[in-house]
């Protein structure tokens, strides 16, 4: 996408005064638990850039080999414009500010509907592995768990689609 296309897109939505909103609210943090594909990691970075995330944390075993080239290709310019790091799960608590609440996007018994949930301004979004979701030992670190109701026959969303829904619902609530 060219700079002129980016500028025209910004101009098109300028009436929403998102820049003013972002000066008044805290930026979200994104946490992923053992994503499997570099394409999804890159897409998460693009979402982080779209929403203006403070940072993105990829929890992963240090032995896992990442295909950084594919992550960067999918992320496009968000790779350079978004703060991100790969951490071992033991490091997670030291990288989340104490005044942020971790909100897991997951289907579980204790999950609340995203339609009923009021997101805190200082939110760290937690999403899980494409196949297995958020591991129990990571899920216990969440302050709240929310799910996205889907009325169709397919009951799950792609991890990046679920994150997108949650991020923009958070933004919508902050915009009120």
C-alpha positions in Angstrom: 0.0 0.0 0.0 1.4 3.4 -1.0 1.9 6.3 1.4 -0.8 8.3 -0.5 -3.3 5.4 0.0 -2.4 5.3 3.7 -2.9 9.1 4.0 -6.2 9.0 2.1 -7.4 6.2 4.4 -6.4 8.3 7.4 -8.2 11.3 6.0 -11.3 9.3 5.3 -11.6 8.3 9.0 -10.2 11.5 10.4 -13.7 12.7 11.5 -13.6 9.9 14.1 -10.7 11.7 15.8 -9.0 8.5 16.7 -5.7 10.4 17.3 -7.5 12.3 20.1 -9.0 9.1 21.5 -5.5 7.5 21.6 -4.2 10.5 23.5 -6.8 9.9 26.2 -6.7 6.1 26.5 -4.0 3.5 27.0 -2.9 1.3 24.1 -3.6 -2.4 24.3 -1.0 -5.1 24.6 -1.4 -8.4 22.6 -0.2 -11.7 23.9 -0.2 -14.9 21.9 0.3 -18.4 23.3 2.3 -20.7 21.0 1.0 -19.7 17.6 2.0 -22.3 15.1 2.2 -20.4 11.8 4.4 -17.5 10.8 1.5 -16.2 8.7 -0.7 -15.8 11.8 2.1 -14.2 13.7 2.5 -11.7 10.9 -1.2 -11.1 10.8 -1.2 -10.4 14.5 1.5 -7.8 14.0 -0.6 -6.2 11.3 -3.5 -6.0 13.7 -1.2 -4.6 16.4 -0.2 -1.9 13.9 -3.9 -1.3 12.9 -5.0 -0.8 16.5 -1.9 1.0 17.7 -0.9 -1.6 20.2 1.7 -0.8 22.8 3.5 -4.1 22.2 2.9 -7.7 21.1 4.3 -10.6 23.0 4.6 -14.1 21.4 4.9 -16.8 24.1 6.9 -19.6 22.7 9.4 -22.3 23.6 12.9 -20.9 22.9 13.7 -24.0 20.9 10.9 -23.3 18.4 12.3 -22.2 15.0 10.5 -19.1 13.6 10.5 -18.3 9.9 11.1 -14.6 10.5 11.1 -13.9 6.8 7.5 -15.2 6.5 6.4 -13.3 9.6 7.9 -10.1 8.3 6.4 -10.6 4.8 2.9 -11.1 6.3 3.3 -8.2 8.8 4.4 -5.9 6.0 5.3 -2.4 7.5 3.8 -3.4 10.9 7.0 -5.4 11.5 9.1 -2.2 11.6 6.4 0.0 13.2 5.3 -2.3 16.0 7.2 -3.3 19.1 7.2 -7.1 19.5 9.2 -9.8 21.2 9.3 -13.6 21.6 9.3 -14.7 25.3 9.3 -17.8 27.3 6.1 -18.2 29.3 8.1 -17.7 32.6 8.9 -14.2 31.5 5.3 -13.1 30.8 4.4 -11.6 34.1 7.4 -9.3 34.1 6.4 -7.8 30.7 2.8 -6.9 31.6 2.4 -3.7 33.5 0.6 -4.2 36.9 -2.2 -1.8 35.9 -3.2 -3.9 32.9 -5.8 -6.6 33.0 -5.2 -9.8 30.9 -8.3 -10.6 29.0 -8.3 -14.1 27.3 -10.3 -14.7 24.1 -11.2 -18.3 24.6 -14.2 -20.6 24.8 -14.3 -22.0 28.3 -16.8 -22.7 31.0 -16.0 -19.4 32.8 -16.0 -17.3 29.7 -18.3 -14.3 29.4 -19.9 -13.2 26.1 -17.9 -10.4 24.4 -21.3 -8.7 23.9 -21.8 -8.4 27.7 -18.2 -7.7 28.7 -16.9 -4.2 29.5 -13.3 -4.1 28.5 -11.0 -2.2 30.9 -9.0 0.7 29.3 -5.7 -1.0 30.1 -6.2 -4.4 28.4 -3.7 -7.1 27.5 -5.4 -9.4 25.0 -4.5 -13.1 25.2 -5.1 -15.5 22.3 -4.1 -19.1 21.9 -2.7 -21.7 19.6 -4.6 -22.2 16.4 -5.4 -25.8 17.2 -5.4 -26.1 21.0 -6.3 -22.6 22.2 -4.7 -21.1 25.3 -2.9 -23.6 27.5 -4.4 -24.0 31.0 -1.2 -22.8 32.8 -1.3 -19.6 30.7 -5.1 -19.2 31.0 -4.9 -19.1 34.8 -3.0 -15.8 34.4 -6.0 -14.1 32.8 -8.1 -11.7 34.8 -11.2 -12.4 32.6 -12.1 -14.8 29.8 -14.4 -13.8 27.0 -15.8 -15.7 24.1 -17.2 -14.5 20.8 -20.6 -16.0 20.1 -20.9 -17.5 16.6 -24.4 -18.6 15.5 -23.3 -20.8 12.5 -22.4 -24.4 12.3 -18.7 -23.7 12.6 -18.1 -22.9 16.2 -14.5 -21.5 16.1 -12.8 -18.5 14.5 -9.3 -18.2 13.2 -7.1 -16.8 15.9 -6.5 -13.5 14.0 -10.2 -13.1 13.3 -11.1 -13.5 16.9 -8.3 -11.1 18.0 -9.6 -8.6 15.4 -13.1 -8.8 16.7 -11.9 -8.3 20.3 -9.5 -5.4 19.6 -12.1 -3.4 17.7 -14.8 -4.1 20.3 -12.3 -2.7 22.8 -11.8 0.3 20.6 -15.5 0.8 20.1 -16.0 0.8 23.9 -13.2 3.3 24.4 -14.7 5.6 21.7 -18.0 6.0 23.5 
